[in-house]
Amino acid sequence: MKCIIFDMDGTLVDSSHGITCSINHVRRSIGLPFIETEQLVRFINDPDEHLPLRFYGTKEYDPGHKALFTEHYLEHCTQGLKLYKGVFETLDSLHGEAKLAVATNASDFFAQKMLSHCGIGHYFETIVGANTFGTSKPDPAMLFGLLESLHVSPSEAILVGDSLKDAYAAQNANMPFVYVTWGFGDYQTSTPHVAHSPDALASILKQLLSQRS
């Protein structure tokens, strides 16, 4: 059996508008200034950033801040949401070639709503988020839990993503990684598999699947 696991934000969809609006909604409520989208997504994808401190000035996430974000984002997560051009066609071409899944650091209920809104939710056998197993990438536990639910071993899986967190998660899970360059991430990568377009991604994935048959 084979499985391709996709990151969501910055890989399948551009969700930067909704994320920015909801984080700034919380910041405004506690008297903090507006944070620009470009800066925000850079923080989110940097594994060395401590996000509660960056976003809200706290050492850990305050339950009130989390609740306010969740309420706002659940209502607005599809606002300005864009499926990257060519992603639908890539998923369609891979459908039936392997089990397709999503592992995102967003909560799974956000992901399900967003991917359904974009018309691609039906392609995935499972969609897991940070809340599903209580961990976030680069911790590989999310990937292990997803694969176990599909009865697939890490050696039979491939991770696709746009950030260092994704790259480190794949490394920690000992599985191949394909870096996509159209998303939120912006870093120099040593991975041999780099896709500059969804068409190129489909070709790389089909080649990897044939090698691991």
Secondary structure, 3 states (H helix, E strand, C coil): CCEEEECCECCCEECHHHHHHHHHHHHHHCCCCCCCHHHHHHHHHCCCCCHHHHHHCCCCCCHHHHHHHHHHHHHHCCCCCEECCCHHHHHHHHECCEEEEEECCCCHHHHHHHHHHCCCHHHCCEEECHHHHCCCCCCCHHHHHHHHHHCCCHHHEEEEECCHHHHHHHHHHCCCEEEECCCCCCCCCCCCCEECCHHHHHHHHHHHHHHCC
